[in-house]
Amino acid sequence: MPVHVFLGPTLPGPEALNCLPGAVLHPPVAHGDLLRHGFTRGDVVVLVDGFYHQSASVRHKEILALLQSGVRVVGCASMGAIRAAELHRYGMLGHGVVFGQYRDELLEGDDEVAVLHGEAPEYRKLTVALVAVRHAAEAARRAGVLSAAAAQSVVELARHRHYTERTWQSLASAGEDLVRLRDFLAEHPEAADVKAADTRNTLRALARGVLPGAGGVGDGAADEGCAADVEAADARGTVPGAGGVADEGFVAGVEAVDARGMVSGAGSVAGVTDEGWVAGAKAADLRDTVPGTSGPRDGTADEDCPADATVADTRDTLPGRGGPGDWTANDDWRNRFITEWQVEFSVSPVEGTDVSLGATIRYQQIHLEDFPARWRRYVLGHLAGPGPEDEREVRALRVAARHGLSPESLTAEQTGYWLTPAEAAELPGKEALLRILVRSYQPQCPTSDLASAEPGVGADPAARRAVAEAEVVNAEVASWASGQHVGQLKPAVLTEHLASVWRTGDEPALLAAARDRGFATVAEAAEAVRPFFLRSRFLTRDGA
């Protein structure tokens, strides 16, 4: 079974394949990638590089979802080392010097491993990682080439450079200290790039089948009990001959990471938060923090810890082992984010284009003629509970009555907010209340719930083909000129388009139509239609 490696600037692809023949290489991991690929039990996934500045970073719960499903996840060198340090107690396997230093809190900031790099597929590295400077300076100090003060001076100079500007040339003000360090690295290239060294060692260990917890990968691979065959340095998270993990004085001056994962004074190095995904969520929710950990990189609340597992219980727990620390035995660690992401990033191809289940459902939410009826049936069924379908509305009204809400209790303010003027004047009381119940309902996981309640909505071939066509059109238009991207479309244009699609007149009618389709606001509906607008415009222009 192949090993999937998410790799970018840390190590060239051909070199990675030399270390682990047969590996399947992927670009640096980003939010959604682990769910999009559909990995299953027995697969091995290695995280090396990951995006976090230009796009949302891989979320902790995405990794937990893989671990729970029986996928072995290994992290090293860069983003992988950070995530492994945060999740090793939940079964993610970390390996290498960088992982060990993050795990032991000798390193804290994300910018320690960040580099500026070129485009795919080479991802040519344009700057040097701060952790590489630290490791090189420490190796030179241990070799007697630099004094402790000189090594620290070089590190401090590098630390005050933004990661996009941190090059060896930018450290020229270190003078003779830098010259001696560069001469030392020319003679000892193995000390020049700890991230690359970690990656090579991790991939070679996988090829030999001697990485505990990763299962059998290479020829003669051992099972999880093979830890005895692994060098003690590997077990500690260090790479033999790479200088080992330095003492705390080696990383003096690293500033603490704030709640967003940003290094103080390091400029805009922070990873992207979840703010673009769920409006109005609590800050703790937006960070999608790690269950049960409280280290300097997350600040997770205790209630996010997997059920019946304390930090001590889970410290060295692997999924599926049983006992109080086996968090994989239940779903208490899950929240609305991972539930929605698993729908959003569930993809399958349509004529060569990957189509997301979440995107298909949103397309149907906008365009399916009878979607309001489906949404009403889903909402009232959820409120009413199990029972005969022809009594759903009656049961929903009874539930509302138990909560003090009846047609007679509706105020003018309530009807004015949820109904159009015509509806407020003409609808019978029971129907008015039913519409208010439907329009005011905001489920935690609407896409996931709808995918379960109405599976045909997301599976419809015509809708999936429309989503694929929209993606092709968007990519084509974006290639014409800079700024011609669906993200640049004005909200007013999208709102006008919705009014045309739904054949509504004034603003109250448009808002009611949006609510009848499960949107809280017209603005939310406008964002949902954004990816499909250009396709609709071209079809209209061509008379289709």
N, C-alpha and C positions, 0 to 999 in steps of 0.2 A: 504494500500500500504506500503511495507516495507521501512525502512530507511537504506541506505547503509552507512556504517561507515568504513573509512580507518584508521586502527589502528595498532599500533605496540607495542613498549616498554612502552608507557605512561601508559597504563592500561591493565591488563590481559583480554583476551577475555571473559572468563566466568563472570568476574565482570561487563564488559560492557553489557553483555546480561541480567544480573540482573537489571541493571539500565534502560535498554531499551529492554524489551522482544520482540523477533521477529526481531530484527535488523539483517541485513545481513552484516557480517564482512568481510573486505578485508584487505590485507596486506597494509603496508604504501604506500601512493600514490607516484607514479613516473611519469615521463613524458610519456604521452600517455594513461595512465590508464583511465582517465575520458572520453576520446573519444572511447577507446576500448570497454567499457562496454555497450555503446549504451543507455545511460539514456535518458528518454523522459519527456515531459511536465508532471508536477505533481510529479515526483520523488523527493525525498529528499536525498541529499548527504552530509555527515558530514566528513570533513577533520580534522583529529587529527594529525597523524604522516605522515611524508613524507621523502622519500630518497632525498638526495641532494649532498652527498659526493661520494658515490660509484656508483651512476647513476644519470642521468639528472633529475632535479627536475621538479615538475609539473609547467607548464608555465601559466602565467597570462591569456593568450588568450584562453587556454583550458577551464579555468573557465568561462571566458566571453562567450564562445560558449555555455556552459551549461545554463548560466543565460539567454542568448538571446532566447534559445529554451524553456524556461519555467521551467527549473529544479531549485529547491531551493538548494542553496549551503551554508552550515554552516561551520564555521571554529573556532577552539578553541585550546588552550593548547600548540601546538607545531608549526609544519609547517602550520597547519590550521589557527592558530592565526596570523601568519605573512601574509599569503595571504589575510585573512579577513581584516587586517589593511590596506593593500594596495588596496583592492577592495571593501570595504564596501560602498563607495559612488556610486558604480555601481550595488549594489543590493546583494552582498555577505553578509551574516549575520555573525557577529562575536559575541562571547560570552565568558565571563570569565575574570579573572584578567590578564592573559598573553596577551590576545587580547587587553584589554583596555590599557595596558602599551605600547604595540607596536603602537596602534592607536594614542595615545597621545605623541608618540615619547619619552617616558621615557626609552624605550628599543630600540636598533637599530640593534645590530649584530645578525646574524643568529646563532652564536655559543651560544647564551643565552639559547637556547632550545635543542641544540645538545647533544646526549648521544651516548656512545658506547653500542652496544647490541648484543645479540646472534642471532642465526639463527631462521628461521621460524620453527614451527608456534608459539613458545612461545615468541620470541624476548626478551629474558630475559635481563633486564636492568643491565649493568655492571658499569656504572658511573652515577654521579648525574649531573643534568642540572644546569648551572650557575644561571638561573632564580629561581630555587628551593632554592639554597643557599641564594640568595638575599632575597627571601620571608621569609625563615626561620629565617634569621638573623634579619630582620625587625620586625617579630612577636616577637622574643625574646627581642628586644629593646623596643617595645611598652609595653611588659609585665614587663619591668624593670629588666630583667635577664642580659642583656648586655647593656653596655654604647653605645652611638652612635659611639664612636671611636672604640670600640671593634667589634661592628657589621660591621663597614666599613672595619676593618682590615681582618676579616674573608672573606668578599666578595672580597677584593683585592687579597687575597691569592688564592682564587678559580679562579678569573679572569685570573690569570697568569698561570694557569694550562691548557694545551691543553685538549679539551673536551674528548679525548680518555684516559686521565690520571686523570681526575677530579673525585676523590672519597673522601668520608669523611676521609678515612685513610690518603690520600695524604695531608690533611690539618692539620695534627698533629702538625705542627710547630706553630699553633695558641695557643697551650698550654691550659691553664685553660679556656680561652674563648671558645675553641671548646668543652671542657668537659661540661661547663655550657650549651652551645647550644644543645649538644646531649642529656643531661639530660632533658632539656626543651622539646625537640621534643619527647622524650619517654613519657612524660606526656601529650603532645599535638600533637599527630600524625597527626591531621588534618592540621597542619602547615608545615609538613615535605616535602610535595610534591605538590606544587601548580598546576603543570601540571595535575596530576592525579585528584586533586580536581576539576579543571576546567572541565575535561572530564566527571566526574561523574555528576556534576551539569548540564552540557549541555545535556547529554543523558536523565537525569531525567526530565529536562524541556521539552524536546521533547516528552517524554512518557506522561507527563501531558497535552501536547498540549498548553503550555503557552509560547512558544518561538515565538515572533513576526516575521512575515515574512516567517516562515517555513511551514505555512499551517496547516491543521489538520493532526496530526500523531497519537496521543494516544487516549484513550477513552475520550470522552467529549472534544475533541480538539476544540479550537476556531479558527476563521479565523484571517487574518492579523490585524484586529482591536482589538486584545486581549492584546495590550500593557498595557492597564489599569490594567490588572490582574497580570502583571509582577512586581516584586519588583523593587523599584527604583535602588537598587544596581545592579540588572541584567541589567537594561537599560543603566547604565553607563559602563557596561562591567566588573563589579566586582562581586565577589561571596560573599554573606552574610556570615559573620563570618570568612572570610579568611584573614582578615587583611587590606583589601582595597588597593587602589592604593597609593603608597607612594609619597612623594614630590620629586622634581627633585634631591634633595641632596642624595636621596636613591640610585640613579644610577650614582653618580658622578664617573668620570673616565672611563666611557664606551667610547671607541674610535669609531670614525665615520667609517661607512662602505664605502669602496671605490666603484668605478663604477661596479666592478665585484661581489659585494655582499660579499667581504672578509673583515673580521675584522682585522685591522692593528695589527700586532704582534701576531696574534692568530694561526700562522702556516697555514697548508693547510686545513682550515675549509670551504673555499668558496664552494658554490654550483657550479655545472657543467654548463658551458656556452653552447651556441648553436654552438660552433666552429666545433663540429663533424658533424653538419648537413648541413650547407651551407658554402662552402668555398668562401672566398673573400667578404663576406657581411660586411657592415659597423658595427662598434662596437655597435652602438645603436640598429641595427637590431639583432645582435647576442644576446644581452641581453634580447630581447623580452620584452621590458619594458611595464609598465602599462599605458594605455591611460590617458593622462591628469594629471598624478600625478608627483610631482617633489620632493618627500621626499628623505631622506638620503639613501633609499635602492634601488632607481632606476635611477633617473636623466633622466627621459623621456623627449623627445622633445615635443614641443607643437603640432607639426603636427600629433602626434600619438593619439591625443584626439578625441573621437567620434565626428562626425560632429554636428555642431550647439549646442554643449554642452560645456559650460565653466566649470572650476573647481567648481565655486560657484553653477552653475546650477545643477551639478550632485552630490553635496555633500551628499544629503540624498535621492537620487532617487532610487526607486525600478523598475526593468524592467516591462514594460507594463503599467506604470501609465500614459503615455502620457505627453504632455508638452515639453518644450525645453530641459529638462534634460533626456528625454527618449531615450537614445542612442541605445536601441534595435530596434528602428523603421527603422534603415538603417544598411548597412554593411560597412560603411566608416571606422570603427575601425579595420576591417580585414586586414591582410597582407598576403604575400605569404607563410609565415610559417604556419599559422593556416589552410590555404587552403590545403597545402600539408599534414599537420598532419592529417587532417580529412580523407584523403584518406589512408595515411600510417597506421593509427590505426583503420581503418574500418575492422573488422575481422568477420569471420563466420567459423564454424567448418567443417572440413573434416575428417571424421572417428576419431573424438575425438581430433584433432589437430586444434587449431585456425589458420586460414590462413588470412593474411592481403591482402587487395586489392592492396596496394602499392607493396607488395612483388610479387604478381601474375603478375602485369604489368611489373615489372622489369624482371621477368623470361621470359615473352613473348618478351620483348625488346631484350633479349639475344638470345632466342631460336626460336622464331616464324619465319618461313621461309620467309613469305611475310611482315614481319614487316617494312623493308625499304620502301616498296611501300605504306604501311599504313602511315608511318611517313611523307613521301613525300606528300601524299594526304592531310594530316592534315596541314602541314606547308604551302604549297602553297595555300590551301583553306583559311588559316588564313590571309595570305598576300593579297590574291586576293579579299577577301570579298565575299558577296553573289552573286550568279549568276549560270548559267548552268555549270555542272561539266565538260563537254567536252571543255569548254573554260577557265578552271581554270588556265592552264599554260599561256595562252595568257594574261589573266588579271594580273597574277603575274608579267609577264615581263613588262607590262605597268606601274604597280606600281613602279617597279625597275627603269624604265626609268624616271619617274617623280622625282625620287631621284638622277638622274644623273648616273645611272648604266645601262650599255648596253653591249652586246657582244663586241662591238667595243671599249668600254672604259676599258675593262679588261687589267690590266698590267701583265707582266710576273711574277712579284712578287706575285700578287693575285692568278693567276692560279697555280703558283708553291706551294703556301701555302695550297690551298684548293683542288687541284686535284692531282692525281697520275701523274707521268711522262707520262704514256701511255694515260691517259685521256686528259692531256693538249695537247698532240700531235695529238690525233685522233678525239676528240669530236667536233661536230659542235658548233658554237658560242652560239646559244640559249640554247642547252642542257648543255653546260659548265656553263653558267650563272645560269640555273635552279638548277644544282647540288650545286653550290656555295651558292645560296640562302638557300637551304635546310640545308646544312652542317654548315652554319654560324648562323642559327637561334637558339637562346637560350631563350625559354619562361620562364616567371617568375615561373609558376606552371606547369611544364611538366607532372607530374603524374596525377594531377587533370584534366588538360586540356584533356589529352589522355583518361582518364576514361570517360569523357563526350563525346568526339568525337568518340571514338571507344569502346563503352560499352562491346562489345563482347570479347575484349582482356582480361579484368579482370574477366569476368564471365566464361571463358572457363573451363569446368570441368576437362579436362586432365591437364591443366596448374595448376589449384588449387591443384589437387592431387599430382602433381610433387613437388609443394612447400611444401605441408604437408610431403611428403616423405623425402625431403631435411632436414626439421627441425628434423624429427625423427632420420635420419642418423647422423646429426650433434650432437645431444644430446647423441646418443649411442657412437660415437667416442670420445667425450669429457669425457665420463665416464671411458674410458679405462686407461688413464694415464694423469698425469698433463702435460699441454702444448700441448695436442692433441686437438686443438680447431681451428675452421676455421679462427679465428682471427690471428692465428700464420702462416697461409699460406703465402709463399713468393710471392710478386707481379709478379716476373718473371714466376713462375709456373702458375699463373692465366692468364698472358698474353699469354703464350704458349697454354694454354687451349682454349682461345678465338680464336687464329689463327686456331686451329683445328676445332672448332665448325663452324666458318665462312668460313673455307677453303680458307684462304688468305695466300699469300706468304710472301712478304717483308713487312717492317715496313710502308711504305707509303700506301700500300694496306690495312693493318690492321687499320691504322688511318682513312682511308676513310670509311671502313666498320663500324667502331665505330660511326663516324659522321653521316652516313646514318641511323643509328638506334637511333639518338638523343643524343648521348654522345658527350661531348666537347673534351674529350681526351681518349686515350687508358687506362690510369690510372683510370679514372672514370668508364669505362666499366669493368675493372678488379675488382674494388670494388663491382660493381653490381653483378658480377657472383660469388663472394666469397661464399655466402650462399648456392649456388647450386653445387659447384665444387665436393664435396665429393660424392654426389648422382651420378653425372655423372661418376665419377671415378669408383664407385662400379658397375654401370650398364655396363660400358665398360669392366671391369674385368670379370664380370659374363657372358659376351657375349650377353647382352640384346639389 
